[in-house]
């Protein structure tokens, strides 16, 4: 049969978003991570290949999670590089955010968003199972994230309770955000343009309870993730998996047959609509299996999680988008950094607006979704040039507004504070000398290229430098950078001394 590879119960590598530099150097930073982060000795989690620690960025003070992977087994290194490669490409509200990576002679370090809430596994241990309403809220977020992943050609291959986390430590489950973590077994896949068929995968991996029958045979595609979603939904509602046994062999034998039951004692209060979704997700034949994009719009989801037309940003949205579209490339890049450092709570109005306009559930916004979202929210004076504004924003030519791009565009001015601007400046001031040189700016502006091509020429950089530099020199000071971020208001920042040679990330 071949071995089923899975992390231990505490396999937590927290992973996530930010589509920067996807095909350039795999390891972002040549320096030692210890120069930039204070890493707590207390472990957040541990798996077969990695350990996760809490860390604090020395320059910005922001808390992060650091996944540490040993390079002792050389054969694992390409898999670790593939994980980083995928993390740079995914960008979704329900995927844990990726920031940067390091490598030294012994380890690879993946720096991500730090989630303070519980793993789904611990949640089930603590409370047994969730209510049907809570399950619908959680699964709607998961369906969106998985639909997005499959849309960008990523198969996770290890969806299990240990790899889902709640973002916040406190509050009700139904008010929390779900984050998918640990892309250590994820892979890219293609769709045949002529036949429309997904690439067949053969590597046997995943957790015994959650693995799809086709994975055991080494002949499967991305729909294996959908099966895992069905097992997860079943487990959340009753507290135990549908395929249970005293040993891995017994569990896998039941998985192959795909036979499960809804025990009357445990399922009497669960709606028929909920059971129908599980039946759809757990169909043995992948071609008959309900896709997560379909599951997202089933009566069970729409009954418990009805779509809202609320747009907290409706009165400012077009203004924000227009301002972002007209901003220079450096300011846009800085807004990306600031958006990535804000909390989900601070970004809540933008996240609600994004999700409520994303009626297709694919994690991107097209022109019609934004236009119709504004109409549904009661906005009547939509400018005629909205489409051209979105075209100007569309730096990668996708025809869509991605999640982090939307967040960067809609940051409330109150978050363009001196501290937040300083944090962005320190990211770009790569050698820590208190100024952004032409070389550093060139690297910044070309960092987001998906194919590694030059998106900003040396002449572009020189022109931008002339625009931003008040005294005509060949670098941008923090004062000039702060003035740019504040819209040329002329406000002077407080003096911020920089240690010679100190770098920031």
GILIN-V935038 format. One line per field, one symbol per residue. ss: DSSP state (H for helix, E for strand, C for the rest). psi: psi as a letter, one per 30 degrees, with the letter a starting at -180 (. if undefined). A space follows every 10 residues. Layout:
# GILIN-V935038
ss=???
psi=???
This chain:
# GILIN-V935038
ss=CCCCECCCCC CCCCCCCCCC CCCCCCCCEC CCHHHCEEEE EEEEEECCCE EEEEEEECCC CCEEEEEEEE CCCHHHHHHH HHHHHHHCCC CCCCECCEEE EEECCCEEEE EECCCCCCEH HHHHHHHCCC CHHHHHHHHH HHHHHHHHHH HCCEECCCCC HHHEEECCCC CCHHHCCEEE CCCCCCEECC ECCCCCCECC ECCCECCCCC CCHHHHCCCE CCHHHHHHHH HHHHHHHHCC CCCCCCCHHH HHHHHHHCCC CCCHHHHCCC CHHHHHHHHH HCCCCHHHCC CHHHHCCCHH HHHHCCCCCC CCCCCCHHHH HHHHHHCCHH HHHHHHHHHH HCCCCCCHHH HHHHHHHCCC CCCEECHHHH HHHHHHCCCC CCCCCHHHHH HHHCCCCCCC EEHHHHHHHC CCHHHCCHHH HHHHHHHHCC CCCCEEEHHH HHHHHCCCCC CCCCCCCHHH HHHHHHHHCC CCCCEEEHHH HHHHHCCCCC CCCCCCCCCC CCCCC
psi=elkjkllleh jgjklbajhk hegbkekekf lkffffkjkk fkkflkaefl kklklkkeef gkklkjkjkk gejeffeeee eeeeeeeffk jkfgkkkkel llkafflkkj klkjkfalle eeeeeefdll leeeeeeeee eeeeeeeeee fghkkeghjl efgklkekel lkefglkkkk ljgfglllll kkfefgklkk lfkjllkeef klefeffgjl affeeeeeee eeeeeefffl lfjklfleee eeeeeefgkl ljkeefgfgk leeeeeeeee fgkejfffkk lffeefglee efefikkkgk jfgeffeeee eeeeefllee eeeeeeeeef flleefgeee eeeeeffiff ggglkleeee eeeeeefgkf hkkfgeeeee eefifggfgl jleeeeeefg kkfffileee eeeeefefif ggggljleee eeeefgfgkf ggljfkleee eeeeeeefje ggaglkleee eeeefgggfg kkllkjkkkk gklk.
